[in-house]
Each structure stands twice: as structure tokens, then as C-alpha cells.
Amino acid sequence: MIQEVVTLVVFAVFATLVLKEPLQTRHLISFGLLLAAVWVMFK
């Protein structure tokens, strides 16, 4: 699970800085859901 979070963070930074793609609300919601899943898994 942590691997997915790291991968998405790296992708978001790459897409924002290199590809000049803005982060959208749906991306932030999906990050939040993944973080919640990691928290539940390791609780």
C-alpha cells in the first residue's frame, strides 16, 4: 500500500512540474482515500 502512495505522489509531482498539468480535486480525493486505506491497513 505504501508503494502506491509513493508512486502517486511522485506521479503528481512529475505531472505538475514537468507536464504542467494542474492537480484536480479528484486527484486530491483519491490521495486521501489511499492514505485512509493505508491507515486502516496498518492500524
ChimeraX commands (.cxc) that place a marker at each C-alpha (Angstrom):
marker #1 position 0.00,0.00,0.00 radius 0.5
marker #1 position 2.78,2.42,0.83 radius 0.5
marker #1 position 4.26,1.76,-2.60 radius 0.5
marker #1 position 1.05,3.00,-4.25 radius 0.5
marker #1 position 1.06,6.18,-2.17 radius 0.5
marker #1 position 4.70,6.91,-3.04 radius 0.5
marker #1 position 4.06,6.19,-6.72 radius 0.5
marker #1 position 1.07,8.53,-6.85 radius 0.5
marker #1 position 2.95,11.32,-5.07 radius 0.5
marker #1 position 5.88,11.01,-7.49 radius 0.5
marker #1 position 3.48,10.96,-10.45 radius 0.5
marker #1 position 1.63,14.03,-9.16 radius 0.5
marker #1 position 4.86,15.98,-8.72 radius 0.5
marker #1 position 6.08,14.91,-12.18 radius 0.5
marker #1 position 2.77,15.76,-13.86 radius 0.5
marker #1 position 2.61,19.14,-12.15 radius 0.5
marker #1 position 6.22,20.26,-12.63 radius 0.5
marker #1 position 7.23,18.62,-15.91 radius 0.5
marker #1 position 3.98,18.21,-17.82 radius 0.5
marker #1 position 2.39,21.39,-16.40 radius 0.5
marker #1 position -0.84,19.53,-15.60 radius 0.5
marker #1 position -2.82,21.05,-12.74 radius 0.5
marker #1 position -3.88,18.86,-9.84 radius 0.5
marker #1 position -7.62,18.44,-9.78 radius 0.5
marker #1 position -9.98,17.84,-6.89 radius 0.5
marker #1 position -10.46,14.20,-7.89 radius 0.5
marker #1 position -6.71,13.62,-7.53 radius 0.5
marker #1 position -6.70,15.04,-4.00 radius 0.5
marker #1 position -9.73,12.92,-3.08 radius 0.5
marker #1 position -8.05,9.77,-4.39 radius 0.5
marker #1 position -4.87,10.57,-2.44 radius 0.5
marker #1 position -6.95,11.00,0.70 radius 0.5
marker #1 position -8.72,7.68,0.16 radius 0.5
marker #1 position -5.42,5.88,-0.40 radius 0.5
marker #1 position -3.95,7.39,2.76 radius 0.5
marker #1 position -7.05,6.30,4.66 radius 0.5
marker #1 position -6.65,2.77,3.28 radius 0.5
marker #1 position -3.01,2.68,4.42 radius 0.5
marker #1 position -4.01,3.94,7.87 radius 0.5
marker #1 position -6.72,1.25,8.22 radius 0.5
marker #1 position -4.38,-1.46,6.98 radius 0.5
marker #1 position -1.61,-0.67,9.47 radius 0.5
marker #1 position -3.85,0.24,12.42 radius 0.5
marker link #1:1,2 radius 0.2
marker link #1:2,3 radius 0.2
marker link #1:3,4 radius 0.2
marker link #1:4,5 radius 0.2
marker link #1:5,6 radius 0.2
marker link #1:6,7 radius 0.2
marker link #1:7,8 radius 0.2
marker link #1:8,9 radius 0.2
marker link #1:9,10 radius 0.2
marker link #1:10,11 radius 0.2
marker link #1:11,12 radius 0.2
marker link #1:12,13 radius 0.2
marker link #1:13,14 radius 0.2
marker link #1:14,15 radius 0.2
marker link #1:15,16 radius 0.2
marker link #1:16,17 radius 0.2
marker link #1:17,18 radius 0.2
marker link #1:18,19 radius 0.2
marker link #1:19,20 radius 0.2
marker link #1:20,21 radius 0.2
marker link #1:21,22 radius 0.2
marker link #1:22,23 radius 0.2
marker link #1:23,24 radius 0.2
marker link #1:24,25 radius 0.2
marker link #1:25,26 radius 0.2
marker link #1:26,27 radius 0.2
marker link #1:27,28 radius 0.2
marker link #1:28,29 radius 0.2
marker link #1:29,30 radius 0.2
marker link #1:30,31 radius 0.2
marker link #1:31,32 radius 0.2
marker link #1:32,33 radius 0.2
marker link #1:33,34 radius 0.2
marker link #1:34,35 radius 0.2
marker link #1:35,36 radius 0.2
marker link #1:36,37 radius 0.2
marker link #1:37,38 radius 0.2
marker link #1:38,39 radius 0.2
marker link #1:39,40 radius 0.2
marker link #1:40,41 radius 0.2
marker link #1:41,42 radius 0.2
marker link #1:42,43 radius 0.2
view
